[in-house]
Amino acid sequence: MRDYSNWREKWEADQEHRRLCFARYCWVRRGQVAPSGALWEEAFEKREGISLSQYAAERMKERSQREKQESRSKS
């Protein structure tokens, strides 16, 4: 029998990975028009509910904090 006890955590992790990949795709193409006729950064905001630049800033902040914690743990 399959274990479905952690399906929600896996689904959330998969969604965050999908969002990250879509953000990367849109970031490279920002300023260009998507097939919908909107700019890629507008398409990201419409689909994800957060602006591309705000998402990027949050990810950079998280990365910076993670790197600080890792450097502290090595000391």
N, C-alpha and C positions, 0 to 999 in steps of 0.2 A: 504494500500500500504506500502511496506517495505521502510525503510529509508537507502539508500546506500551512504549517504553523507560522512560518515567517514570510508568507506571500506578500504581505503589505510592505514590509521593509524592502524586499527585492523589487517590487513594483515601483516604490518611491525612488530607489537607487537607479533603476532603469530610466525613469522619467527625468531625473536630474542629469543623467548621462545624455539622454536625447536632447534636453534643453541646452547643455553645454555644446554638443556637436552642432546644433542648429545655430547657436550664437556664433560659433567659430565660422560657420558657413556664411552667415549674414555679415559678420565683421569684415571679412575679406571683400565682400561685395557691397559694402555700405556705399551709398551714393549712386548705385546702379539700380535700374528698375527691375523689379521681380515680374514674373509672368502675370501676377494679379494687377499690374499697373502701378502698384505702390513701390516706394523705395524699400530695399531689403530691411533697413532698420525699422521702418513702419510695419512691415510684415511681421517682424519679430515681436514688436510691441503688441500688435493686434492678437497674435497667437498666444504669447506668453503672459501678457498683462503687465509687463515691465519693459521700460525702455532698454535698448541694447546697451547704451552707455552706462546706465545705472546698473545693469546686470554685470557688465564688465568691471565696474568699480567695486561692486560687492565681491566678486570673485578675486580680484587683486588684493582686496583687504583681507579676505579669508586666507589667501596664499601667504601673504606677509605675516599674518599672525601664526600660521602653522610653521613657517620657517623660523620664526623667533622662538617658538616652543621647542622645535627640534634642536636649535643651536643651544638652548639652555640645558636641554637634557643631555647633550654631549659633553657639556662642561663639568 
